[in-house]
Structure formats: structure tokens, C-alpha cells
Amino acid sequence: MNADVFVLFFNAFLTTLISSGIVIWILRKKYLPVIKKLEEKSDQERASAKEAAEKQR
């Protein structure tokens, strides 16, 4: 197999891995606090709905 072709494909693969890792890191850093805040809000709403359902019984 031609070594130049192998180097080209390896370079493309490595570039894809690195860029994907950077994008994932940025998105987690940017949006993880927002996701946690929304989950807490959702949990609070569930708890209040559950309490309301128990009071109706």
C-alpha cells in the first residue's frame, strides 16, 4: 500500500477526532450548567405535581 495514502487517511482521521473532541468539550462547558438547571426545574415541577395529586386523594 502506498505510504502517502496511508498518511493522508491517518491525517484526516486524526483531524476528525481532534475537532470532534474540541466541539464536545466546548458544548459541555457551555451547556452543561443550563441542562442541570432545567433538570432541577423539571424535578421541582414533578415534586409539586406529585404533592398536588396526593392532596387530591
N, C-alpha and C positions, 0 to 999 in steps of 0.2 A: 504494500500500500504506500502511496505517496506520502511522505512525511509532511509536506506543506499542507496537504488537505487535512491531515490529522490536526495540525496546529491550528488551522482555520476553524475547524469544528470545535476543538477544545476551547479556543478563544471565545467563540460565540456562546458556548455552553457556560463558561465561567462568567462572562459578562451578564448573561441572563440570571444566573444565580445571585451574583452580587447586587444587581439592580433590583431584583425581587426582594432580597433581604432588606435593602435600604428602604424600599417602599413600605414593606410590612412594618419595619421599625418606626418609620415616620407616622404611619396611620395609627399604630398602637399608642404612640406617645401623644398624638393629637386627640384621639377619640376615646381612649380608654376611660378617662375621667367622666366624659359625657355618658358613656354606656353605663358606668357604675351608678351615676346619678339617676338615670332613667330607670334602672333596675330597682333602686331603692324606692323611687316614687311608685313604681308598679307594685312592689311588695307592700307599701303602706296602703295603697288603694285596695289590694286584696284583703289585707287585715281588717280594714274598716268595713268592707263589704261582708266579710265573714261575721264580724260582730253584729252588723245590722241584721243579717239573716238569723243569727242565733236569738236576737231580741224578739224577732217576729214569731218565734216558736212558742 
